Amino acid sequence: MGVYSYLLQTIKNKGAGFLFLLDPDKTDIKQLKAIVPQIEGGGADAILVGGSTYDRDSLEEYLEEIKLSTDLPVILFPGNHLQVSKNADAVLFLSLLSGRNPLYLVEEQVRGAPLIKKYGIEPIPCGYILVDGGCLTSVAYISNTLPIPRDKINIAKFHALTAQYFGMKFAYLEAGSGAEVPVPDEMISSVKSYIDIPIIVGGGLKSVSLAKEKVEAGADFVVIGNAFEGEMKIEAMVAEFARNIHLR
C-alpha cells in the first residue's frame, strides 16, 4: 500500500489521523533513537519531517536514523527543493496557494520534481494555505507571503477549492510552527463542508484539547510538533493526543 492510500485508510478506520512533526532544527539527531519508538508506540499514524533551515546532507542522515527506529511512514514536509531525500517514503508536494510568490507556487516544485522522480519517492500533491496564527511565523517570513486573515473564511474556502480543482490530494491549513493561535474552528468546518478532499490542520496545537477541537471541527489530520519540544519521555503524551484525535 502506498503512503497516500495508507493515509486515506487511516481516515476511514480511525475517523482522523495524527501526524507527528519532527523538525531537524529542533530535535537533535542524537535524540531520535530514544524518541522515535515512543512516537510509534504512542499511536501516531505517520511522521512528518520538515523545518526551515537544514540542508540535504544532514537530512539524509536524519532520515536514516528515523527509519532505523520505526515502521511508520516517513513523509517529507519540505521548505524547498534542497529538502528532498531518497530516504523518505513520501513527500508532501506542496504549493503555497495562499501566497503570490512564484518561488513557492511553482518554481521550487519544478526544481524538486526531477529529484522526487529520481529517488522514487511517492509525491502527495497538497495545497498549502497559510492562515494568520497571531504572530509572524517562520514560513510566512521565509516565503515572503501574507497569511489569510483569520476572519476571511471565504478566502480560505476558495483557496482550498482551488487545491481540489488542481487535482491535489489534500488541503493543508497552516497557522505556522510556533503560532500563538491555531486555525479557527469556523474556518476548518467551512472549508470541510465546501470541498471533497481531506484537510490537514497544523500550527499552534499545543494541547490535547486543541487537537481534539480541530478534529471535531472537521480536520482529517492534525499535525503536532511543538507540543513535544524539549521532552524526552513522550510516549504517554503521544498516546493521550492519539486517543483524542482518533474518533474511533
Residue pairs with C-beta under 8 A, 6 or more apart in sequence:
1 9
2 90
2 122
3 46
3 73
3 75
3 89
3 90
3 122
3 124
4 90
4 122
4 124
4 169
6 46
6 73
7 17
7 45
7 46
7 73
7 124
7 198
7 221
8 198
10 17
10 45
10 46
10 221
11 17
11 198
11 220
11 221
13 248
14 45
14 246
14 247
14 248
15 215
15 246
15 247
15 248
16 215
16 219
16 220
16 221
16 222
16 245
16 246
16 247
17 45
17 46
17 220
17 221
17 222
17 245
17 246
18 43
18 44
18 45
18 211
18 221
18 222
18 224
18 241
18 242
18 245
18 246
19 44
19 45
19 46
19 47
19 48
19 75
19 200
19 202
19 221
19 222
19 223
19 224
20 39
20 44
20 46
20 47
20 48
20 224
20 225
20 228
20 238
21 47
21 48
21 49
21 50
21 77
21 177
21 202
21 223
21 224
21 225
22 32
22 35
22 36
22 47
22 48
22 49
22 66
22 225
23 49
23 50
23 51
23 177
23 225
24 49
24 51
24 54
24 58
24 59
24 62
25 51
25 52
25 53
25 54
26 51
26 225
26 229
27 35
27 229
29 58
29 61
29 62
29 65
31 232
32 62
32 65
32 66
32 69
33 65
33 68
33 69
34 232
35 232
35 234
36 47
36 65
36 66
36 69
36 70
37 69
37 70
38 233
38 234
38 235
38 238
39 47
39 70
39 72
39 234
39 238
40 69
40 70
40 71
40 72
41 235
41 238
41 239
42 234
42 235
42 236
42 237
42 238
42 239
42 241
42 242
43 238
43 239
43 242
43 243
43 246
44 72
44 238
44 241
44 242
45 72
45 221
46 72
46 73
46 74
46 75
47 66
47 70
47 72
47 73
47 74
47 75
48 75
48 76
48 77
48 92
48 223
48 225
49 59
49 62
49 63
49 66
49 74
49 75
49 76
49 77
49 88
50 76
50 77
50 78
50 79
50 83
51 79
51 83
52 79
52 138
52 139
52 142
54 62
54 83
55 82
56 82
56 83
56 84
56 85
59 83
59 85
60 85
60 86
60 87
63 74
63 85
63 87
63 88
64 87
66 74
67 74
67 87
73 89
73 90
74 87
74 88
74 89
74 90
75 88
75 89
75 90
75 91
75 92
75 124
76 83
76 84
76 85
76 88
76 90
76 91
76 92
76 121
77 92
77 94
78 84
78 91
78 92
78 94
78 112
79 139
79 142
80 108
80 111
80 112
81 108
81 109
81 111
81 112
81 115
84 91
84 112
84 115
84 116
84 119
84 121
85 119
85 121
86 119
86 120
86 121
88 121
89 121
89 122
90 121
90 122
90 123
90 124
91 112
91 116
91 121
91 122
91 123
91 124
92 124
92 126
92 170
92 172
93 109
93 112
93 113
93 116
93 123
93 124
93 125
93 126
94 104
94 109
94 126
94 127
94 128
94 172
95 104
95 105
95 106
95 109
95 125
95 126
95 127
95 128
95 163
95 166
95 168
96 104
96 105
96 128
96 130
96 143
96 145
97 105
97 127
97 128
97 129
97 159
97 162
97 163
98 128
98 129
98 130
98 131
98 145
98 146
98 147
98 148
98 159
99 105
99 130
99 143
99 144
99 145
99 146
100 145
101 143
101 144
101 145
103 143
104 143
104 145
113 123
116 123
124 169
124 170
125 166
125 167
125 168
125 169
125 170
126 163
126 168
126 169
126 170
126 171
126 172
126 200
127 159
127 160
127 162
127 163
127 164
127 166
127 168
127 170
127 171
127 172
128 172
128 174
129 148
129 156
129 159
129 160
129 163
129 171
129 172
129 173
129 174
130 137
130 139
130 140
130 143
130 145
130 146
130 147
130 148
130 174
130 175
130 176
131 147
131 148
131 150
131 156
131 173
131 174
131 175
131 183
131 184
131 187
131 203
132 147
132 148
132 149
132 150
132 175
133 147
133 175
133 176
133 178
133 179
133 180
133 181
133 182
133 183
133 203
133 204
134 175
134 179
134 180
134 181
134 204
135 176
135 178
135 179
135 180
137 147
137 175
137 176
137 177
137 178
137 179
137 203
138 176
138 177
138 178
139 174
139 176
139 177
140 146
140 147
140 176
147 175
147 176
148 155
148 156
148 159
149 155
150 181
150 184
150 187
153 186
153 187
153 190
156 173
156 187
156 190
156 191
157 190
157 191
157 194
157 195
159 171
160 171
160 173
160 191
160 194
160 195
160 199
161 194
161 195
163 170
163 171
163 195
163 197
164 171
164 195
164 196
164 197
168 197
169 197
169 198
170 197
170 198
170 199
170 200
170 220
170 221
171 191
171 195
171 197
171 198
171 199
171 200
172 199
172 200
172 201
172 202
173 183
173 187
173 188
173 191
173 199
173 200
173 201
173 202
173 219
174 183
174 201
174 202
174 203
175 181
175 182
175 183
175 202
175 203
175 204
176 203
176 204
177 203
177 225
177 226
178 203
178 204
178 226
179 203
179 204
180 204
181 204
182 201
182 203
182 204
182 205
182 210
182 214
183 201
183 203
183 204
183 214
185 213
185 214
185 216
185 217
186 217
188 199
188 201
188 214
188 217
188 218
188 219
189 217
189 218
191 199
191 218
192 199
192 217
192 218
192 219
193 218
198 220
198 221
199 218
199 219
199 220
199 221
200 219
200 220
200 221
200 222
200 223
201 214
201 219
201 221
201 222
201 223
202 222
202 223
202 224
202 225
203 223
204 210
205 211
205 214
205 222
205 223
205 224
205 226
205 227
206 226
206 227
207 227
208 240
208 241
208 244
209 244
211 222
211 224
211 241
211 244
211 245
212 244
212 245
214 222
215 222
215 244
215 245
215 247
222 245
224 241
227 237
227 241
228 234
228 237
228 238
231 237
